[in-house]
Amino acid sequence: MTGKSGLPDIAKDAFINVIHHFYDSELDTDHPNPRHINANLDVQKYFSPLYNGNLFDEVAPLYKLFQKEQTALDDHIKERGLI
């Protein structure tokens, strides 16, 4: 979500943050599962300046980005032989 320079303009550009979180499922407090690994995906969009427009117009493209990142995470896990 940046201009042609590739650098964000903090006064007017939104930005996306993607987080992959892996942990030993046996340590999960709600649903422990021995010999398994949990993989979580978090895709966040930050608006600068703060968002004040049509929410649907923002959510639909973000959902498509989430799907793309989910596929990338699945590929990452498969490449490492975890599934």
TORMIFI-987214 format. One record per residue: x, y, z of N, C-alpha, C in turn; residue in three letters. Coordinates in steps of 0.1 Angstrom, whole numbers, plus 2048, in hexadecimal, padded with zeros to 3 digits. Layout:
# residues N
XYZXYZXYZAla...
This chain:
# residues 83
8087F480080080080080980D800Met81380D7F881C8187F881C81E7EAThr82282A7E98248317DD82E82B7D4Gly8318317C983B82B7BF84982A7C5Lys84C8327CF85A8317D485C8247DCSer85181D7E08528117E88538147F7Gly8548207FA85582480984782A80DLeu84282681983682B81D83683A821Pro82C84181E82A84F82382284E82FAsp82885083B82184E84881585884AIle81586284280A86C8437FD86783CAla7FE85E8327F285A82A7F284C825Lys7FC8438287FC8368237F882C82EAsp7EF82282A7EC8178337F780D832Ala7F880483B8027F98397FD7EC83FPhe8027E183A7FE7D483E8087CD846Ile8047C685180D7BF8598097B0859Asn8127A785680F799856817792860Val81178A869818783874815774873Ile82076C87381F75E87482475A882His81C75288981F74E89681E73F897His82973989B82A72A89C82D7278ABPhe82671C8B08297188BE8267098C0Tyr82B7038CA8296F58CD81B6F48D2Asp8136EC8CB8056EA8CF8036E48DDSer80C6DC8E180B6D68EE80B6E18F9Glu8106ED8F68106F89008037008FFLeu7FA6FD8F67ED7058F57E5702901Asp7E070D9077D870B9147CA707911Thr7C470A9057B67069027B56F88FCAsp7BE6F58F27BD6E98EA7CB6E38E8His7D16DE8F27DF6D98F17DE6CC8E8Pro7E86CB8DF7E86BF8D67F76BB8D5Asn7FB6B08DC8096AC8DC80E6A98CEPro81A6AC8CB8216A98BE81B6B08B2Arg8156BC8B58106C58AB8156D38ADHis8156DB8A28196E98A280D6F189EIle80B6FC8A58007068A1807710898Asn80071488E80471F8857F9729884Ala7FC7368887F27408877F674B87DAsn7EC7508777EE75B86D7E6767871Leu7EC7738717E677F8757E978A86AAsp7DF78F8637E17998597DA7A585EVal7E17B085F7DC7BD8647DE7C885BGln7D47D185A7D67DD8527D57E985BLys7DF7F285A7DF7FE8627DD80A858Tyr7D481285C7D081E8547D782A859Phe7DD8328517E383E8547E1848849Ser7D985284B7D18558577C784B85APro7C084C8667B684386A7AB841860Leu7A783585F79C83285578F838859Tyr78883E84F77A843852771842846Asn77383783E76B836832762829832Gly76082482675881882475F80B828Asn75B8058337627F98387627ED82ELeu7577EB8277577E081E7627E1813Phe7647ED80E76E7EF80477C7EC808Asp77E7EC81578B7E981B78C7DB81FGlu7817D48237827C78287837BD81DVal77C7BF81277D7B580778C7B3802Ala7937BE7FE7A17BC7FA7AA7B6805Pro7A77BA8127AF7B481D7AC7A581ELeu7A07A181C79D79381D7A578B812Tyr7A57918067AD78B7FB7BC78A7FELys7C17948057CF79480A7D1789814Leu7C778881D7C877D8277C876F821Phe7C076D8177C07608107CE75E809Gln7D37688037E17677FD7EB763807Lys7EB76A8137F476781E7F275A824Glu7E67558247E37488297E973D820Gln7E873F8137EE73680A7FD73680BThr80374280D81174380E81673C81BAla80E73D826812736832810727831Leu80672282A80571482781170F820Asp81571681582071280D82D712816Asp82F71C81E83A71D82783B711830His82F70D83682F70183F8326F4837Ile82C6F382B82E6E782383D6E581FLys8436F181B8516F181785A6EB822Glu8566ED82E85F6E983A85B6DB83FArg8516D583884D6C783C8456C6848Gly83E6D184C8376D18598286CB856Leu8246CB84A8176C48478186BC83AIle
